[in-house]
C-alpha cells in the first residue's frame, strides 16, 4: 500500500508476511555499517495521511497474516508488532553476538519480546507530564517494562519549570530522552537557563550513579517480568490508599520516587507503603503506612529508599559499589544485584546481599 507520511509518498510493507520480514530485517545492514547502535520505529500504528476515511491503511488492504490471508481490519493491531519482530530478527541475524536495541511507537501484546516503546506525541503541558507517568506504569503492568516519554512534550514550548520537572521524572524512568517536533521549541537543558541546566545536570548525574541498579532491574525484568517502574501498591495490593495513588512510583523494590506534577510546588504530599523509608537527600526517616509532606525544591524531587535495601550504584572510580540503607531495629533487609556483562547474551548471574 502506498500512503502519505512526513517524507511524502511512502510504501507500507506487509510485515505479516514472513518473506517481507526477512527482507526488511536485512535492510539494517547498511545502517549498522554506518555505526548505528539501535533502531527506532515510528508512525507504525500504521499511520497514513492519505484520505482513506481514517489516518491508517484502507480496511480492504490485503495482508498475508502468516499465509492464511486477510484484510487490514484484522492486521491493523498487529502491524507494528510484526514490524518490531522483523527488526529484531534482522538485527539478530546481522549481529548475533549482540542483543538488539529497538523501540517502537506502536505494538501489541508480546512486543516486549522485541523491544520497548515510548509515549508517542505527548502534549506539552502539565497534563502531558502526568500522563507520562501513567503511561509507563500502565505499560509495565501490561508486561512492557521498557518505556518512557518525550521529555518536555512533543509539541509547543515548555516553560523552564515544566521542562525541569519532566526531566527529573524522566531520569528515573527506563527510557530517558528529550525529544520534540521539528517545529517545536528546543529540548536541550541549556536552552532553559543556567538554573535549569544546573538542576538537570544533578539529576542526570544521579541517574548515571544509579546505572548499575537500572542494569539489575532490566535483567530482572527479563527473568521475572517485573517492571522497573511499579505502582505503590505493588507489594500491598489490598491497600486502598496506595491503589488510589497515581503521582508516585516504586523504582524496583528499593526506591520510591515522588515527581512534582503541578506548577509552583516546592513541597508535596507523599503516600508511603508500610515500613521505614529514608529521604535519600536529607537522611530523614519516615514510617509508613501513611502520608508525609516533603520538600520538593526545584533542585530535586523526593526520592526515598526502603529500609534494609541494598542498591548497586556506580562508585567514584566507575566500579560498582553497594549502597546499604539500614534496616529497622530487629529487622533485616536484602537486595539483588546483576552486574553488567556487556552487550551480548551472557547469562544473568543474580547475586543476593543481606543487610
C-alpha positions in Angstrom: 0.0 0.0 0.0 1.2 3.5 -0.8 0.4 6.4 1.5 1.5 9.8 2.6 3.7 10.3 5.7 6.2 13.0 6.7 8.7 12.4 3.8 5.8 12.3 1.2 4.7 9.2 -0.6 5.7 6.1 1.4 5.3 2.4 0.9 3.9 0.2 3.7 5.3 -3.3 3.6 3.2 -6.2 4.8 5.1 -7.3 7.9 2.6 -10.1 8.5 4.4 -12.0 5.6 7.5 -13.9 6.8 9.2 -13.2 3.5 8.7 -9.5 3.9 10.1 -9.6 7.5 13.2 -11.4 6.3 13.8 -8.9 3.5 13.2 -5.9 5.8 15.5 -7.2 8.5 18.3 -7.3 6.0 18.0 -3.6 5.3 19.5 -2.7 8.7 22.9 -3.9 7.5 23.6 -0.6 5.8 22.9 1.4 9.0 24.9 -0.9 11.2 27.9 -0.5 8.8 27.5 3.3 9.3 27.8 2.9 13.1 24.2 2.9 14.2 23.7 1.0 17.5 19.9 0.7 17.6 16.6 1.3 15.8 13.6 3.4 16.4 10.4 2.5 14.6 7.9 5.4 14.1 4.4 6.0 12.5 3.8 2.3 12.6 0.3 2.1 14.0 0.3 2.3 10.9 -0.4 6.0 10.1 -1.0 7.4 6.7 -2.1 10.9 5.9 -4.0 9.8 2.8 -7.8 10.3 2.8 -8.8 6.7 3.4 -11.5 7.7 5.9 -9.2 7.4 8.9 -5.5 8.0 9.3 -4.4 4.5 8.5 -4.4 2.0 5.7 -7.6 1.1 3.8 -9.6 -1.5 5.7 -9.7 -3.5 2.4 -5.8 -3.7 2.1 -4.8 -7.3 1.9 -2.3 -8.9 4.3 -0.6 -12.3 4.4 -1.3 -12.9 8.1 1.3 -15.7 8.1 -0.1 -17.2 4.9 -3.8 -17.5 5.7 -4.8 -14.2 4.2 -7.0 -11.4 5.5 -7.5 -7.6 5.4 -6.4 -4.6 7.4 -9.3 -4.9 9.8 -7.6 -7.9 11.2 -4.0 -6.9 10.6 -4.1 -3.3 11.9 -3.3 -4.0 15.6 -0.5 -6.5 14.9 1.2 -4.4 12.2 3.7 -2.7 14.4 4.3 -5.9 16.4 5.2 -7.7 13.2 7.5 -4.8 12.2 9.3 -5.0 15.6 9.7 -8.7 15.0 11.2 -8.1 11.6 13.7 -5.6 13.0 14.6 -7.7 16.0 15.1 -10.9 14.0 17.1 -9.0 11.3 19.4 -7.4 13.9 20.0 -10.9 15.5 21.0 -12.3 12.1 23.3 -9.4 11.3 24.9 -9.2 14.8 24.3 -12.4 16.5 26.8 -11.6 19.3 24.8 -8.5 20.4 21.4 -8.1 22.0 19.3 -5.9 19.6 18.3 -2.4 20.8 14.9 -1.4 19.3 11.9 0.6 20.4 8.7 1.2 18.6 5.9 3.8 18.7 3.3 1.2 18.5 2.9 -2.5 19.3 0.6 -5.2 20.6 0.7 -7.8 23.4 4.0 -9.5 23.3 6.0 -6.6 21.9 8.4 -6.8 24.9 10.0 -9.8 23.2 11.4 -7.4 20.6 11.9 -4.1 22.3 10.4 -1.2 24.1 8.2 1.8 23.3 7.7 5.4 24.2 4.8 7.9 24.7 4.4 9.0 21.1 3.4 12.6 20.6 2.5 13.5 24.2 1.2 17.0 24.6 3.4 19.7 26.1 1.8 20.8 29.3 1.3 19.7 32.9 -1.4 17.1 31.9 1.1 15.6 29.5 3.7 15.3 32.2 1.2 13.5 34.5 0.1 11.2 31.6 3.8 10.3 31.0 3.9 8.6 34.4 0.6 6.9 33.9 1.8 5.5 30.6 4.9 3.9 31.9 3.1 2.4 34.9 0.3 1.0 32.8 2.7 -0.5 30.2 4.7 -2.1 32.9 1.6 -3.8 34.4 0.8 -5.0 30.8 4.2 -6.7 30.5 6.1 -4.0 28.7 8.8 -2.9 31.1 10.9 -0.6 28.9 9.2 2.7 28.0 9.4 6.4 28.6 8.0 9.8 27.4 9.2 12.6 25.2 10.7 14.7 28.0 9.3 18.2 27.6 6.4 17.1 25.5 6.3 16.7 21.7 4.7 19.9 20.7 4.9 23.5 21.8 7.5 25.1 24.1 7.6 24.1 27.8 8.3 26.6 30.5 11.6 26.2 32.3 9.8 24.8 35.3 7.8 22.3 33.3 10.8 21.2 31.4 12.8 20.7 34.5 10.1 18.7 36.3 9.7 16.5 33.2 13.5 16.0 33.1 13.5 15.0 36.7 10.7 12.4 36.2 12.4 11.0 33.1 15.7 10.5 34.8 14.0 7.8 37.0 12.2 6.0 34.1 13.6 3.2 31.9 13.7 5.1 28.6 15.1 8.6 29.1 15.4 11.1 26.3 14.4 14.6 25.3 12.5 14.9 22.0 10.1 17.2 20.2 8.6 18.0 16.8 10.9 19.7 14.3 8.8 22.9 14.6 8.6 22.9 18.4 10.8 24.5 21.0 14.2 23.1 21.7 14.7 20.5 24.4 18.3 20.7 25.4 18.7 21.6 29.1 21.0 24.6 28.4 18.1 26.3 26.4 16.3 27.0 29.6 18.8 29.0 31.5 21.7 28.3 34.0 19.5 27.3 36.9 17.6 24.6 34.9 20.9 23.4 33.5 22.4 23.0 37.0 19.5 21.1 38.3 19.2 18.9 35.2 22.9 18.1 35.5 22.4 17.0 39.1 19.6 14.6 38.3 21.4 13.2 35.2 24.4 12.5 37.4 22.1 10.7 39.9 20.8 8.6 37.0 24.3 7.7 36.0 25.1 6.8 39.6 22.1 4.5 39.6 23.1 2.9 36.3 24.1 -0.5 38.0 20.6 -0.5 39.6 19.0 0.1 36.2 21.0 -2.8 34.8 19.9 -5.0 37.6 16.2 -4.0 37.1 16.5 -4.6 33.3 17.8 -8.1 33.8 15.3 -8.9 36.5 12.5 -7.7 34.2 13.7 -10.3 31.6 13.9 -13.1 34.2 10.7 -12.4 36.1 8.5 -10.0 34.1 8.5 -7.4 37.0 8.7 -3.9 35.5 11.3 -1.3 36.6 8.6 1.2 37.4 5.8 -0.1 39.7 2.7 1.4 41.4 2.9 2.0 45.1 0.6 -0.9 45.8 2.9 -3.4 44.1 3.8 -5.2 47.4 0.4 -4.3 49.1 -2.4 -4.8 46.6 -5.0 -4.7 49.3 -4.1 -1.2 50.5 -6.8 1.0 49.0 -4.9 4.3 49.8 -1.9 3.0 47.8 -4.2 1.8 44.9 -5.6 5.3 44.5 -2.1 6.9 44.5 -1.2 7.9 40.9 1.5 10.6 41.4 4.4 8.5 42.7 6.0 5.1 41.9 8.4 2.5 43.1 11.7 2.0 41.1 12.3 -1.6 41.8 12.0 -2.7 45.4 14.4 -0.2 46.8 13.3 3.3 45.8 10.2 5.4 45.9 10.1 8.4 43.6 7.6 11.3 44.0 7.8 13.6 41.0 6.4 17.1 41.0 3.4 17.1 38.6 1.9 20.5 39.1 3.3 24.1 38.7 4.6 26.2 41.5 5.0 23.4 44.0 8.1 23.3 46.3 6.5 20.7 48.7 4.3 17.7 48.1 2.5 15.1 50.0 3.8 11.5 49.5 1.9 8.4 50.4 4.2 5.8 52.0 3.8 2.0 51.9 4.3 0.1 55.1 7.8 0.1 56.5 10.6 2.6 57.2 11.8 5.0 54.5 14.8 7.2 54.2 14.9 10.5 52.3 17.9 10.0 50.1 18.7 13.7 50.1 18.4 14.6 53.8 18.6 11.2 55.6 15.3 11.9 57.4 13.5 8.8 58.5 9.7 8.2 57.9 7.5 5.4 59.0 4.7 4.0 56.8 1.9 3.4 56.1 0.8 7.0 56.0 1.3 10.3 54.3 4.1 12.8 54.8 4.8 16.3 53.5 8.2 16.5 51.9 10.3 19.4 50.5 10.5 19.4 46.7 12.6 22.4 45.7 13.3 23.0 42.0 16.7 21.3 42.5 15.2 17.8 43.1 12.2 15.7 43.5 11.6 13.5 46.6 13.3 10.1 46.4 13.1 7.7 49.3 14.9 4.4 50.0 13.3 1.4 51.7 15.0 0.5 55.0 17.1 -2.6 54.5 17.6 -2.0 50.8 20.9 -2.9 49.1 21.4 -0.9 45.9 24.2 -1.4 43.4 25.5 2.1 42.4 28.4 3.5 40.4 31.3 4.4 42.6 33.7 7.3 42.2 36.2 5.0 40.3 33.5 3.9 37.9 33.1 0.5 39.6 30.1 -0.9 41.3 29.5 -0.3 45.0 26.8 -1.4 47.3 24.7 1.3 49.0 23.0 0.0 52.1 20.1 1.6 53.9 20.0 0.3 57.5 17.0 -1.9 58.3 14.8 -1.1 61.3 15.9 -2.4 64.7 15.5 -6.1 64.9 14.8 -6.4 61.1 16.9 -7.4 58.2 17.0 -6.4 54.6 18.3 -7.6 51.2 18.9 -6.6 47.6 19.6 -8.3 44.3 22.4 -7.3 42.0 23.0 -8.3 38.4 26.4 -7.0 37.1 26.6 -5.6 33.6 28.1 -8.3 31.4 28.2 -6.3 28.3 26.0 -6.2 25.1 26.0 -9.9 24.4 23.9 -12.9 25.5 25.7 -13.7 28.7 23.6 -15.5 31.3 22.4 -13.1 34.0 24.1 -14.0 37.3 21.9 -12.8 40.1 23.6 -12.0 43.4 21.8 -11.6 46.7 23.1 -9.4 49.5 21.6 -9.1 53.0 21.7 -6.2 55.4 
